[in-house]
Amino acid sequence: MQRMKMKKTTPPLVGRQRRRPCAAPGQLVSGTQRSTYPPSLQKRTPRLMTQRKHILFICTGNTCRSPMAEGLFRKLSAHHPEWQAGSAGTAAWPGQAASPETLHALREHGVNLSSHESRPVTDELMKNATDVYAMTESHLAALLANFPEHADKVRLVTCYTGNRGIADPIGCGQTAYNNVARQLTTAIQAIIARMEQQE
């Protein structure tokens, strides 16, 4: 009498899990929600690191000091594309180009402001600005007198470097404009540093 041949079967795996393919760092394994990153990083939401700012610089005619400050601020804050800068004057005639001495001083700092056109300061400009910096105490007083509702955003441009005003270089030669550019560079660097601290 022949014996019946029994098929050999493999017992089921008990307490074992099927191996899954490996995933590259930071990727999810197919069919699972697990990640190679720790939970603290998986759930972290990127924080808004920067805030949009609109800086307004004020002088008298908007052809020398304030456009120079505008150009230097744009250059020095290039790593903050969300920051904008503009300028205006307390007694500006619209549509005037920046003075040749101003353009020359700015070129020495790698700034091209040949497309600048002067404009008078208006309530709309003051309203849209987040920070307003005046060149001298007289400009500061004029802004406070004409736009008292914006007093909380108005400061002297050198408020973080000694509170000394920036003198008008008109009629004093190219050397005076170059000195103004150096003074404004120092003042604007301090302004940018303070803005970065406040973020």
Contacts in CASP RR format, 6 or more apart in sequence:
PFRMAT RR
TARGET T0000
AUTHOR 0000-0000-0000
METHOD contacts of the structure
MODEL  1
MQRMKMKKTTPPLVGRQRRRPCAAPGQLVSGTQRSTYPPSLQKRTPRLMT
QRKHILFICTGNTCRSPMAEGLFRKLSAHHPEWQAGSAGTAAWPGQAASP
ETLHALREHGVNLSSHESRPVTDELMKNATDVYAMTESHLAALLANFPEH
ADKVRLVTCYTGNRGIADPIGCGQTAYNNVARQLTTAIQAIIARMEQQE
20 29 0 8 1.000
20 30 0 8 1.000
20 31 0 8 1.000
20 32 0 8 1.000
21 29 0 8 1.000
21 30 0 8 1.000
22 29 0 8 1.000
23 29 0 8 1.000
23 30 0 8 1.000
23 36 0 8 1.000
25 36 0 8 1.000
26 35 0 8 1.000
26 36 0 8 1.000
26 37 0 8 1.000
27 35 0 8 1.000
27 36 0 8 1.000
28 34 0 8 1.000
28 35 0 8 1.000
35 42 0 8 1.000
49 199 0 8 1.000
50 80 0 8 1.000
50 82 0 8 1.000
50 199 0 8 1.000
51 82 0 8 1.000
51 199 0 8 1.000
52 82 0 8 1.000
52 83 0 8 1.000
52 84 0 8 1.000
52 130 0 8 1.000
53 80 0 8 1.000
53 82 0 8 1.000
53 83 0 8 1.000
53 84 0 8 1.000
53 130 0 8 1.000
53 131 0 8 1.000
53 195 0 8 1.000
54 83 0 8 1.000
54 84 0 8 1.000
54 85 0 8 1.000
54 86 0 8 1.000
54 128 0 8 1.000
54 129 0 8 1.000
54 130 0 8 1.000
54 131 0 8 1.000
55 73 0 8 1.000
55 83 0 8 1.000
55 84 0 8 1.000
55 85 0 8 1.000
55 86 0 8 1.000
55 129 0 8 1.000
55 130 0 8 1.000
55 131 0 8 1.000
55 132 0 8 1.000
55 133 0 8 1.000
55 191 0 8 1.000
56 85 0 8 1.000
56 86 0 8 1.000
56 87 0 8 1.000
56 88 0 8 1.000
56 121 0 8 1.000
56 125 0 8 1.000
56 126 0 8 1.000
56 129 0 8 1.000
56 131 0 8 1.000
56 132 0 8 1.000
56 133 0 8 1.000
57 65 0 8 1.000
57 66 0 8 1.000
57 67 0 8 1.000
57 69 0 8 1.000
57 70 0 8 1.000
57 73 0 8 1.000
57 85 0 8 1.000
57 86 0 8 1.000
57 87 0 8 1.000
57 88 0 8 1.000
57 132 0 8 1.000
57 133 0 8 1.000
57 135 0 8 1.000
57 157 0 8 1.000
58 66 0 8 1.000
58 87 0 8 1.000
58 88 0 8 1.000
58 89 0 8 1.000
58 90 0 8 1.000
58 121 0 8 1.000
58 132 0 8 1.000
58 133 0 8 1.000
58 134 0 8 1.000
58 135 0 8 1.000
58 139 0 8 1.000
58 143 0 8 1.000
59 65 0 8 1.000
59 66 0 8 1.000
59 69 0 8 1.000
59 87 0 8 1.000
59 89 0 8 1.000
59 90 0 8 1.000
59 134 0 8 1.000
59 135 0 8 1.000
59 136 0 8 1.000
59 139 0 8 1.000
59 166 0 8 1.000
59 168 0 8 1.000
60 89 0 8 1.000
60 90 0 8 1.000
60 91 0 8 1.000
60 92 0 8 1.000
60 135 0 8 1.000
60 139 0 8 1.000
60 168 0 8 1.000
61 89 0 8 1.000
61 90 0 8 1.000
61 91 0 8 1.000
61 92 0 8 1.000
61 93 0 8 1.000
61 96 0 8 1.000
61 118 0 8 1.000
62 87 0 8 1.000
62 88 0 8 1.000
62 89 0 8 1.000
62 92 0 8 1.000
62 96 0 8 1.000
62 118 0 8 1.000
62 119 0 8 1.000
62 120 0 8 1.000
63 92 0 8 1.000
63 96 0 8 1.000
63 97 0 8 1.000
63 98 0 8 1.000
63 99 0 8 1.000
63 102 0 8 1.000
63 118 0 8 1.000
64 98 0 8 1.000
64 99 0 8 1.000
64 101 0 8 1.000
64 102 0 8 1.000
64 168 0 8 1.000
64 169 0 8 1.000
64 170 0 8 1.000
64 177 0 8 1.000
64 180 0 8 1.000
65 135 0 8 1.000
65 166 0 8 1.000
65 168 0 8 1.000
65 169 0 8 1.000
65 180 0 8 1.000
65 184 0 8 1.000
66 87 0 8 1.000
66 88 0 8 1.000
66 89 0 8 1.000
66 135 0 8 1.000
67 87 0 8 1.000
67 98 0 8 1.000
67 102 0 8 1.000
67 113 0 8 1.000
67 116 0 8 1.000
67 118 0 8 1.000
68 98 0 8 1.000
68 102 0 8 1.000
68 105 0 8 1.000
68 106 0 8 1.000
68 113 0 8 1.000
68 177 0 8 1.000
68 180 0 8 1.000
68 181 0 8 1.000
68 184 0 8 1.000
69 85 0 8 1.000
69 87 0 8 1.000
69 133 0 8 1.000
69 135 0 8 1.000
69 157 0 8 1.000
69 184 0 8 1.000
69 187 0 8 1.000
69 188 0 8 1.000
70 85 0 8 1.000
70 86 0 8 1.000
70 87 0 8 1.000
70 113 0 8 1.000
70 116 0 8 1.000
71 85 0 8 1.000
71 106 0 8 1.000
71 111 0 8 1.000
71 113 0 8 1.000
72 106 0 8 1.000
72 109 0 8 1.000
72 111 0 8 1.000
72 181 0 8 1.000
72 184 0 8 1.000
72 185 0 8 1.000
72 188 0 8 1.000
73 85 0 8 1.000
73 188 0 8 1.000
73 191 0 8 1.000
73 192 0 8 1.000
74 85 0 8 1.000
74 111 0 8 1.000
75 109 0 8 1.000
75 110 0 8 1.000
75 111 0 8 1.000
76 185 0 8 1.000
76 188 0 8 1.000
76 189 0 8 1.000
76 192 0 8 1.000
77 83 0 8 1.000
77 85 0 8 1.000
77 192 0 8 1.000
80 192 0 8 1.000
83 195 0 8 1.000
88 118 0 8 1.000
88 119 0 8 1.000
88 120 0 8 1.000
88 121 0 8 1.000
88 122 0 8 1.000
88 125 0 8 1.000
89 118 0 8 1.000
89 119 0 8 1.000
89 120 0 8 1.000
89 121 0 8 1.000
90 120 0 8 1.000
90 121 0 8 1.000
90 139 0 8 1.000
90 142 0 8 1.000
90 143 0 8 1.000
91 120 0 8 1.000
92 118 0 8 1.000
92 119 0 8 1.000
92 120 0 8 1.000
92 121 0 8 1.000
93 118 0 8 1.000
93 120 0 8 1.000
94 117 0 8 1.000
94 118 0 8 1.000
94 119 0 8 1.000
94 120 0 8 1.000
95 117 0 8 1.000
95 118 0 8 1.000
95 119 0 8 1.000
96 117 0 8 1.000
96 118 0 8 1.000
97 114 0 8 1.000
97 116 0 8 1.000
97 117 0 8 1.000
97 118 0 8 1.000
98 106 0 8 1.000
98 113 0 8 1.000
98 114 0 8 1.000
98 116 0 8 1.000
98 118 0 8 1.000
99 170 0 8 1.000
99 177 0 8 1.000
101 169 0 8 1.000
101 173 0 8 1.000
101 174 0 8 1.000
101 177 0 8 1.000
102 113 0 8 1.000
102 177 0 8 1.000
103 113 0 8 1.000
103 114 0 8 1.000
104 174 0 8 1.000
104 177 0 8 1.000
105 174 0 8 1.000
105 177 0 8 1.000
105 178 0 8 1.000
105 180 0 8 1.000
105 181 0 8 1.000
106 112 0 8 1.000
106 113 0 8 1.000
106 181 0 8 1.000
108 178 0 8 1.000
108 181 0 8 1.000
109 181 0 8 1.000
109 185 0 8 1.000
119 125 0 8 1.000
121 143 0 8 1.000
121 147 0 8 1.000
123 147 0 8 1.000
126 132 0 8 1.000
126 143 0 8 1.000
126 147 0 8 1.000
126 150 0 8 1.000
126 153 0 8 1.000
127 150 0 8 1.000
129 150 0 8 1.000
129 153 0 8 1.000
130 153 0 8 1.000
131 153 0 8 1.000
131 155 0 8 1.000
131 191 0 8 1.000
131 195 0 8 1.000
132 143 0 8 1.000
132 150 0 8 1.000
132 153 0 8 1.000
132 154 0 8 1.000
132 155 0 8 1.000
133 155 0 8 1.000
133 156 0 8 1.000
133 157 0 8 1.000
133 159 0 8 1.000
133 191 0 8 1.000
134 140 0 8 1.000
134 142 0 8 1.000
134 143 0 8 1.000
134 154 0 8 1.000
134 155 0 8 1.000
134 156 0 8 1.000
134 157 0 8 1.000
135 157 0 8 1.000
135 165 0 8 1.000
135 166 0 8 1.000
136 156 0 8 1.000
136 165 0 8 1.000
136 166 0 8 1.000
136 167 0 8 1.000
137 156 0 8 1.000
137 165 0 8 1.000
140 154 0 8 1.000
140 155 0 8 1.000
140 156 0 8 1.000
143 150 0 8 1.000
143 154 0 8 1.000
144 151 0 8 1.000
144 154 0 8 1.000
147 154 0 8 1.000
156 163 0 8 1.000
156 165 0 8 1.000
157 165 0 8 1.000
157 166 0 8 1.000
157 184 0 8 1.000
157 187 0 8 1.000
157 188 0 8 1.000
157 191 0 8 1.000
158 164 0 8 1.000
158 165 0 8 1.000
158 166 0 8 1.000
158 183 0 8 1.000
158 187 0 8 1.000
160 187 0 8 1.000
160 190 0 8 1.000
160 191 0 8 1.000
160 193 0 8 1.000
160 194 0 8 1.000
161 186 0 8 1.000
161 187 0 8 1.000
161 190 0 8 1.000
166 180 0 8 1.000
166 183 0 8 1.000
166 184 0 8 1.000
166 187 0 8 1.000
167 176 0 8 1.000
167 180 0 8 1.000
169 176 0 8 1.000
169 177 0 8 1.000
169 179 0 8 1.000
169 180 0 8 1.000
END
